[in-house]
Every structure is written in C-alpha cells, then in structure tokens.
Amino acid sequence: MTHTTTSTRLRPSAQRRRVRRCLAAATAVVLASLTVAPAVAAPGPHPVQQSAGRGALLGVTPVADLSRSEVAAFLKGADIDPATVRHGVRAYRLTYRTLTPGGEPTTATGLLVLPRGGERRLDLVADTHGTMVHRDYAPSVATDFGLFAPYLHAAAGRAVAAPDYLGLGKGPGLHPYMDTTSAVSASLDMLRASRTASRALGRPLTGDVYGTGFSQGGQVAMALGRELARGADRHFRLRALAPVAGPYDLRGAEVPALLDGRVNDISGVFYMSYFLTAQNRLHPVYADPADAFRQPYAAYVEQLFDTRHTEEDIVTKLPGSVKELLTDGFYERLRHPDGGLLAALKAQDGTCDWKPGVPVRLHTASGDTDVPIANSVNCAADLARNGVQARVVDHGKADHNGSFKLAGPQIVRWFDMLAHS
C-alpha cells in the first residue's frame, strides 16, 4: 500500500539523490521566471474567485516547469522507461474545497500537471497515490516518487490530476489513512478543481478521464472509477481503468498475507500501525492504544502518525514484526475481526464489486511483498462475477515499487491506444 517501500526510503541511492537535487534546482529557476495568466496563477499562492461548493478552486501555485529532456532524465534516473515522453511539463499546486470524513467543509491540495505542447484540449488522467505518512511526500510538494506517475502521463500529452488526499500536502489536519470514502471525495473534487484551473490556463479538458493509481491509490482508483461511472459529475466520462498493486481485498487477501508472512515484516508493522491509529479516529477499533499495541509502543504510536514524522523515523521506533507490535488478544482479533475493526476493514473492501463499462487492466507483481498479487486476482474475480473480464498483468519478480516502474510506461501506451481507437 505504500508509495515506496520502507527499505527503499532507508537506503536511497546516490542516483536518486542526484535526481532530487536536479529537480529542486530546475523548480527554483522556474519559480523565479514562470509567467501564466495573472488572474489564475503567479509565483506563490494566488487566490481564485470561485464558488463555495465542493471542488471550488481557491488557489493555483506554479511548482515546476521542465523540458522534455529534463522529464526524461528524471524518469530514467528512477529506472522508469522514458520512451513515452513526448513533451515537457508544467506543474501547479491547486488548493480547493472538499469535505472531511464527517462531511464538514475543509480544504485540500493536489498537483495538476499539463504537457508543454500537444493538443490544446486535453484528456485527463486521474492519478491517485499510494501510502504516504509525511505530508511532504504528497504529489503537490514532492520531489521524487510522488511525481513519477504525474510527469510520465503528462509528458505523453494528457493533463494529470494527482490529489494529495486529506491532511497531506498543504491540507489541514491529520490524514485519514485508508478511508476510501474521503479519498474518493477528495479525488473527485480535485478533478473539478483541475477542470477550472486547466480552462483558465488555456488548456481546457475534454471530459474524458483515464483512471490509474498505485498501491493504496490503486484501490482509490477503482472506487473513484465507480463514482464516475455512476455519474458523480456530468463533466467527466470514464474511459479506462489501470490501477497498479492495489489492496483491493483487506479481509480476504491483505490481512491474511500480513499474518502468514507474505507481507514483509517492516512493511507489515508500518501498515498495521498506520491503519489502526487512523481508522480508530473513524471507527471504534480500540478504546485505548494499550488494548491493541504492546508497551512501550502503545504510549506513543498514535503520535508517530501526525504527518510530520518520516517513514525512517517511524520504523526505528516500532518493533520488527506485527506479532511484537500487537497484544496477543488483538493479534488474534485480526484473524476474526469484529466490531469497529470489522467495520473499518469492510468499509475499504468491495471497490472491485461493480460492473465497469470501460476497459480495465490490473497491474501487479508476484514478487510484491507489500501488496501481494492475491489482491489483484481477487479484484479480477469480483469484476468477473459482474460480467467484466479484466486482464491481470503480472510483472513477475518485481517488488512493490518495481511493479509501478514497469507498469507505468505500459499504462501510458495502453491509454494512447484507447484514445485513438
């Protein structure tokens, strides 16, 4: 479910660091010189006159302007095939209105990326990201993994809307991790804000939407696709879905894999502690942290997920396995969930239990020890029961991150083919 495995973050390559420095330098130059329609965006946050409803655009901030060669180098430095890069990109942080899990008004941010060149009217890729714990990992403020998919798709000639979700990026509050309903709500409102911003920037959207997402975002992509297919917004038409390594089946695949060792220990501890502490704010999972977590972790585990701690910091403060993290009673409760825990799990499942009227491809990898392939297999089975045959694309021995790096360029080419069919 994570955007990058903990082990990757703990041991970043020298090459990855060089790419980060190059991107940061390029962005700094752009922010000093970028000019866009002054009524819409200028360097630094700029208010936009708009209605007070959901998806209302409140501000546009330019964050990057990269040439075609710079985008290609950025992706190649991350071991992503840059062959589909046809344009440079311009990226903007959008601030917009949306709702909290409780239905109260709030704001969120996200990244809008437009190709430099290509058609004036653009199809839109809705790209939903994976698990992120620090708010600065989110796409609109990221310097690495959060940008790979948005840049890859925009450089191929489409607009990309990449929501930060609630509580990440520049949004207020805590992140309601793995709350599918609010993730979809924030994502849908990001599409609306992107429609307004794109039109004002002189690149209006066609209304066609291609859905993709990685890890947690794969699950969100399926749920967002369902809402679009149901007519959640008359301005958008779903054209295809191509999620990558999504945890579509917590009860039937992800939790069992976590308990039997198919999910690696470091990721398992990280996911479980993040999920339980976030979901306990929405469902009565436990009355006291000590009901679920062993000491000393119970004393501080909730504070670790304040959107200000990094993965590196969190994993050094937690034990080496889920068995060591949880009390005996709660560990057994995972095998037979009930009450608030069952409600939390059930609320996230079922995102594949519908009948898309568009092509669907499910990318995954048999070598993934974060989100095992059983999730995608079970998703395909749910779709099949609804009369939809979705191809499961297995990227073999690739790990979690590797599944995206291999899938991303293939998805771009598939969207190209569908757009011209």
N, C-alpha and C positions, 0 to 999 in steps of 0.2 A: 504494500500500500504506500510505500514511501517514494518520494521523488528521486532519491538516491540512497543506496544502501549505506548504513552507518559506517561500514568498513571503508567505503569509498570516501566518505567525508573525513574520516580519521586519517587517511593516508592519501591526500590529494597529490596527484602527480605534478612534477615540475612543469610539464607541458600545460596542464590545466591552469596553473598559476599564471603562466605567461599569457594565456588566452584572456584570463580575467583582467590582467593589467592592460593589455591592448584594448579591450573593450572599454574599460574605465577611461582610458586616455582619449579614445575616439569620442565617447559620450561627452566628456568635458569640453572638447573642442566644439562639438555640435551645440551644446547648450549656450556657448558663447556667441554663436553665429546664426542659429536656426531662425528663420522667419516663416511664419504661417499667417493665416488670416487673423489679424489682431483682435477681431471681435470674438474669436473662438479660443485661441491659444497663444501664449507668449512664454518665453523662458520663465519658469516659476509658475506656481498655481495661478489660475486665472478663472474668475467666476464666470458662469454662463447663465444667461437669462433662460429660465425653463420652468415648466410647471412643477408642482409639488408632488406629483404622483410617482409611483414605482418606476424605476428606470430613468427618472429625470436626471439629466446631465448637469452636474454642479461645477465641474472644472475640468480643464484639459491642460496637462503639463507635458511638453516635449521631453523625452528622456534619451533618445538615441537617433542617429542618422548615419547609416552605414552603407558603403558602396557594395556592389555585388561581390567584389574580391574580398572585402572585409567580412562579409557574411560567410562566404565560402571558407575563408581561413578559420573563422570562429568555429564553424561546424566541423571542419576537418580536424581541428585541434582537439575536438571531443570525440574523435573516431566515428563521426557521422558522415556518411557519403554525401558530398555537396553537389552531386551531378545534376540535381533538380533545381539548383539555384540559378535563376534567370534574371533577378533584379536585386538592387539594393533595397533597404527597408528604412522606413521612418516609424518610430515608436512613440507612443503617448500614454501617459498615465491618466486614466479617467477616474473622476470621483462622481458618484451617483447615489441616488436614493434607493433603498431596498428595505427589507424587513428583518427583524430578529427572529429567532426560532419561536418566540412567543407572539409574533405578529405585530410587534411595535415598530414604528419607523426608525430607521438608522441609516447610516451611510456605509459604502464600501468602495474599494478601488479595484482597478483591473488594468490590464495592458491591451491597448489597441495598436496593432501593427499593420501598416499599409505598405504595399510594394512601391518602390520608386520606378514608375513606368508601368507599362501594361495597359489594360483596359481602363477606361475612366470609371465605369460602373463595375463593381466588384462583387463576386460571390464571397460569402463569409464562412470561415472555419471557426467553429466554437471549440476551443481547446481548453479542457479542464485538467488542472494539475494534480499531482499526487501528494502524498502526505508531506506536510511542511510544519515544522514546530516553531521556528523563529520567524517573526513577521517579515524580516528582511530577505527570506528565501522566496517570497511570493513574486510572481512574474513582473509586476509593475515596479519593483525595486530590486530585482535580482541582477546578478552579474554572470550567472552560469546556468545551471540546469533548468531553471525556470524560463529561460529564453530560448532553449534549443528548438522546441516544437513551434512556438510562435514565429521565430525567424525562418525556420525551414519552410513553413507553409506560406508565409507572406512573400518570401523570396521566389516562390513558384508562381506568384501572381494573384493571390487572394488576400482579402482582409482577414485578420485574425483577432478574435475577441477572447482574451485569456483572463477570466476573473481571478482575483486574489482570494475569494471567499470572504466570509465574515471574520473580523478580528485579525486578519493578516494584511500585509502591505501597510497602507496608511489608514486602514479602517479601525474604528474604536473597539474596545472590549476584548474579550477572550475569544479564541476560535472554537466553535462547537464542532470539534473533530468528528468526522464520520456521521454527521447529521445530514442525511441525504436530502431531506426536505428543504432545509435552509441553503444547502449548497446549490440545489437546483434553482431555488428562488433567486439567490444572488447571481447565478449564472444567467438566468433568463433576463434579469434586469440589466446585466452587463451587455447583453445583446441589444437591448433597447437603447442604452446609452451610446453604444457603438454606432447604431444607426444614425442617431442625432449628430454625433461627432464626425462621422465619415461624410455625411452630407455637407456639413459646414466646412469641412476641409477640402471640398471639391471632388470627393471620391464616393459618390452615393452607392449604396448597396443594392444588389438586385433582388434580395429577399431569399435567395437560395442559401441554405445552411448545410454544411458538412460537419458532422459531429465526430470528434475524437477526444481522447484523454488518456492519461497514463496512470496506472495504479489506482489509488483512490479516485482519481479523475476518470478512469475507465468506467467505474461504476456510476459516477455522476453523469458521464456522457450518455449512458444508456437511459438513465432516469430523465435527463433533460430532453433526449430524443423523444421519449414517450410523451412529455408535456407538449412539445412542439407538434407532434403528430396528432395530439388531441385538440389542436387549435388554440394553444395558450396565447398566441399573439398572431393576429391575422397578417402581419407584415412579413412573417417568416415561414418558409416552406422547407421542411426537412428533405434532404436529397440522399444522404447516406450516413452510415454509422461505422466507424472503425476504431473502437477502443482498444487499448493495449493493457494486458495484465491487470484487469480489474478484479477486486474482491467481491464478486457478484453474489457469493453464497457463503455468508459468515457461518451459519449454523451447519450447513452440510459439507463445507469444504475447508474454509479458512481456520476456524477454531479447532476442528479435529486435526488438521495438519500441524497446528501450533502445539497441540498436546502430544502428538505422536512423533515429533521430531522432524517433520518435513519442512517446517519453517525454522530457519537457523535461530539459535538462542538469542543472539544480540538483537536481531530484528524483532523476535517474539516478545522479549521483555519491553522493548521500546513501544511497539504497537499496543500491547496489552495495557501498559500503564497509561498511555495517552488516551486510548479508547475508554477505559473505565473512568478516569478522572473527568474527561469531557462529558461522557454520557451521564454521569451522576448529577450533572447540573440540569439535565433534561428529564431523567427518569430516576426513580428511587433504587439505584443499583446497590448502594450500601448506606447505612446510617452514619457510620464513622469510618474513616480510612482504615483503622485497625481491624475492621470487620473483613476487609478484603486483602490488605497488604500486611506483610510481616514487618516487625520493627527491625531496624530503625527507619525503614522506607516509609512506613505509614505516617511518620512525623513530618515528612517534607515532600512526599511525592506530588501532591497537588500543586505545590509552589514551583515545581520544576517546569510545569506547562503553562507559563504565564506569557508566552510569546516572546520572551526576552532571553531565554536560555537556548543554547545551540544543542544539536544532537550530541556533539562531542562532550559537552558538559553533562548532559543528562545521563548518557550511558555510563559515564565514570562514577555516577552516584547511585546506580542501580546494580542489582546482582547479575550473575551470569546466566540465569535461567528463570523461566516463568515459575518453576516449582519452588525456587528460592524466593521469588518475589511475593507470591500469594500465600495466604494462610491455607492450611490443609482443607478447611471447610469450603473456602471459596474456590479453591482449585477443583474440588470435586463438584462444586456447583456449576462450573463451566461445562462439565460433562452432561449435566442435566439441568439446564438453566430454567429458572422460574422467576416470577415477579418482575421487578424492574429490569433485571438483567435480560430476561427473555424478551421483554418489551423493547429494550434497546437493540437487541440483535434482530428481532423481527422487523423493526422499523427500517432497517437498512437492506433487508433482503427483498427479493421479488422484482428487482429492476429489469430482469430479462423476461418476466412473465407477462408478455403482451405480444401484439402482432404488428411489427413494423411493416409499413407499406413501401419500404425503401430497401436497397441492398445493405447487408450487414456482414462485416468481417470481424472476427475476434482474434486479435493477435496475442500470443502468449509464448512461453518457452518451457520446455520440460525440465530445463536446468534451473528454473527460478525457485529459490528457497525463501522468498519473501511472500509472494502470492502464487502458490502452486497452481499448476495447469488445470487441476480439477475444477477450479472456479470457472474457467472458460468452457470446459467441457460441460459442466452443469448448466451454464448460461445457454449454450447451444441446444441442450436438451429442452430447456424451458421454451426457447423460441420454436423448436420443432413441434412441441406439443400444441403450439398456437398456429402451426401451419407454415412456419418460416424456416427455410434451410439456410443457416449461417455457416460459412466456412470458418473452421478453426485453423489459424495459421500458426504452426509450432516452429519457433526459431531455435529449436534444439537445445544445445548445451549452454546457451547464453544465460547469464544471470539476470536479475531483475532489471537493472539499468540497461544491460545489453539487449534485452528484448525490445526496449524502446529504440535504441540506437539502430537496430536492424529494421524494425518495423516502420519507423518514421518516413524514410525515403520511399518505401513501398506504398505507404498510405498516400503520399503526395501523388505518386504515379497513378494509383487507383482512382483518386479524386479527379485527376486530369482526364482519365479515360471516361469516367462517368459524365463529366462536364461536357464532353464532346460527343457523347453518344446520342 
